[in-house]
Amino acid sequence: MKNEALYQALKKVYGYVVIHNEGEGIILKELPAITPITKRQGLYIGSRNVDYGGEHYAVNCPFCGDTRQRLWLSYAWGAQMEYKGVMLKLSRGLAHCYNEHCLKDEGNRYLFYKSLEGEWRPDIEVTADMEQSYGDWTQFAQPLPPGYRMDDPQVPPYVHSYLWNRGFDPIELGKAWHLQVSVIPFYEQPVIVIPIYQQLRPAFWQARYIGDNIQEYLADGKPKPKYFIPPKTKKSWVLFNLDSAQRHKDVVLTEGVFDAMKVGAQGVAMFGKSPSEAQLQLLFLWKNGRVFWIPDEDDPDSVEAAIKKTENWNLRKLFAGGAYVVRLPKGDPADYGREELWSLIKQQTAK
């Protein structure tokens, strides 16, 4: 929990409190210029300076008879936090009634603030994950291991067979996505290596293990994983194929790199079931467009995460064109052809 004091105050005054986006930090837009005066006096941060409020606490709005906990407050509501040596003072505008928009009224905002008086200190300092969201991922960049291009005769035949069986042309993948085949110490046999770039700079790489001895075991008796990313990699700060996708108005969010490749130029991969806070910040590149999220249909947790997150994003109007969950008949996007995927996207998101 990001702000225990505020949560307990709300619970005491309003009873039942629902926590949304637990553990997630606030994301700011570009801050105003830092001057010697602001360093001394602090910097006021209004709701217009905030892209994402992070963890939220929801209660019944006292002004409109709400019974569904539709009044949401960011954990940073009315608080203070230090960021890069400057004390930020967060606005009480980081609260919203999604039932009747009651807190647009200045008088209601004041009364709501006064209702917590004596239960909560408005100047309490809270922590933020902004440093991670704006972190310099380049310092964690991993050099690409030596290897062979996909058209090199030294590439084992089973590598090409694996890709053809999944509906990929190995030579085209090598040209479009710079895939190669390498021998890395973790596997000690040829694997597919996918370079990950962001802002036209190498971020890290991911290996896909498809060796003949698929049951090779680690020292602890566990089988080696199909995918491997070098240690200390900040994969949660990166979206695969971001550079290509950001040229388009809309984006398609997927879990894995092969899923994104099947989508094509507009596909990005998050290396997991749900985007991190830093990846959400990157998705704000499409705040004037639409986000299509295709979860792994065979994983209920993935589907649930996609539904809950997109509902939250739409409630908060983070993307002008909306966020959509695209459901597959089964499997994941890599199991489908590109035309078939785009047909499903258009069918399920047509307005």
TAQUIWO-V787603 format. One record per backbone hydrogen bond with DSSP energy under -0.5 kcal/mol. NH is the residue of the N-H (numbers start at 1). CO is the residue of the C=O. E is the energy in kcal/mol with one decimal. If there is no record, write none. Layout:
nh: [NH	NH]
co: [CO	CO]
e: [E	E]
This chain:
nh: [7	8	9	10	11	12	13	14	15	16	18	20	20	24	27	29	35	39	40	41	42	43	45	46	49	50	51	52	55	56	57	58	59	64	66	71	72	72	73	74	75	77	78	79	80	81	83	86	88	88	89	90	90	91	94	95	96	98	98	101	104	105	109	110	111	112	113	114	115	116	116	117	119	120	122	124	126	127	133	134	135	137	139	140	141	142	148	150	152	155	159	160	161	162	163	164	165	166	166	167	168	170	173	174	175	176	177	178	179	180	181	182	184	184	187	188	191	192	193	194	195	196	197	198	201	203	204	206	207	208	209	209	210	214	216	218	221	224	228	230	233	235	237	238	240	242	245	246	247	248	251	252	253	253	254	260	261	262	263	264	267	268	269	270	271	272	279	280	281	282	283	284	284	285	286	287	289	291	292	293	293	294	294	295	297	297	299	300	302	303	304	305	306	307	308	309	310	311	312	313	314	315	316	317	318	320	321	322	324	326	326	327	335	336	341	342	343	344	345	346	347	348	349	350]
co: [3	4	5	6	7	8	9	10	11	14	58	18	56	21	52	49	33	35	36	37	38	87	89	44	46	47	27	27	24	20	73	18	71	61	61	59	70	96	57	94	55	74	91	76	124	88	86	83	81	86	43	79	88	45	91	93	72	70	96	97	101	102	105	106	107	108	109	110	111	112	113	114	116	116	120	121	80	2	129	130	132	135	136	137	138	203	181	179	149	152	156	156	157	158	159	160	161	162	163	164	163	168	169	170	171	172	173	174	173	193	148	191	182	189	184	184	182	208	180	206	193	204	195	201	198	196	196	194	228	192	207	226	208	212	213	222	218	216	207	205	230	233	234	235	269	239	241	242	244	245	290	266	251	292	268	256	257	258	259	260	264	252	240	254	255	255	236	276	277	278	279	280	281	282	283	284	286	322	251	291	324	253	292	293	295	331	296	298	299	299	300	301	302	303	304	305	306	307	308	309	310	311	312	314	313	287	289	319	291	293	324	325	332	333	337	338	339	340	341	342	343	344	345	346]
e: [-2.1	-2.6	-2.0	-2.4	-2.3	-2.1	-2.1	-3.2	-1.4	-0.6	-2.3	-0.5	-2.6	-2.1	-3.0	-2.7	-0.6	-2.1	-1.2	-3.1	-2.3	-2.6	-3.1	-0.6	-1.6	-1.4	-2.3	-1.9	-2.7	-2.7	-2.5	-2.8	-2.4	-0.5	-0.8	-2.3	-0.7	-2.8	-2.3	-2.6	-2.5	-2.0	-1.5	-1.9	-1.8	-2.0	-2.8	-1.5	-3.5	-0.7	-3.0	-2.8	-0.6	-2.1	-1.0	-0.9	-2.5	-3.1	-0.7	-1.1	-1.6	-1.4	-2.1	-2.0	-2.4	-2.6	-2.0	-2.6	-1.7	-0.6	-1.1	-1.3	-2.3	-1.0	-0.6	-1.6	-2.4	-0.5	-2.1	-2.6	-1.5	-1.2	-1.2	-1.9	-1.5	-1.4	-2.9	-0.7	-2.0	-1.9	-1.5	-0.9	-2.3	-2.2	-2.0	-2.7	-2.5	-1.0	-0.6	-1.7	-2.8	-0.7	-2.5	-2.1	-1.9	-3.2	-2.6	-0.8	-1.0	-1.9	-2.5	-2.3	-0.6	-0.6	-1.2	-3.2	-2.7	-2.2	-3.0	-3.3	-0.6	-2.9	-0.5	-2.7	-1.4	-3.4	-1.1	-2.1	-3.1	-3.0	-0.5	-3.7	-0.6	-1.6	-1.5	-3.4	-1.8	-2.6	-2.0	-0.7	-1.1	-1.1	-1.7	-1.4	-2.1	-1.5	-2.4	-2.4	-1.4	-2.2	-2.2	-2.8	-0.5	-3.2	-2.5	-1.9	-2.3	-1.8	-1.6	-2.2	-1.9	-2.7	-1.0	-1.8	-1.7	-0.7	-0.5	-2.3	-1.8	-1.6	-2.0	-0.9	-0.8	-1.8	-2.4	-1.8	-1.9	-1.9	-2.7	-0.6	-3.5	-2.6	-0.6	-0.7	-0.8	-2.4	-1.8	-0.6	-0.7	-1.9	-2.7	-2.3	-2.2	-2.4	-2.6	-2.5	-2.3	-2.0	-2.0	-2.8	-2.6	-2.3	-1.9	-0.7	-2.2	-3.4	-2.7	-1.3	-3.0	-2.7	-0.6	-0.6	-2.3	-2.0	-2.2	-2.4	-2.0	-2.0	-2.4	-2.3	-2.3	-2.3	-1.2	-0.8]
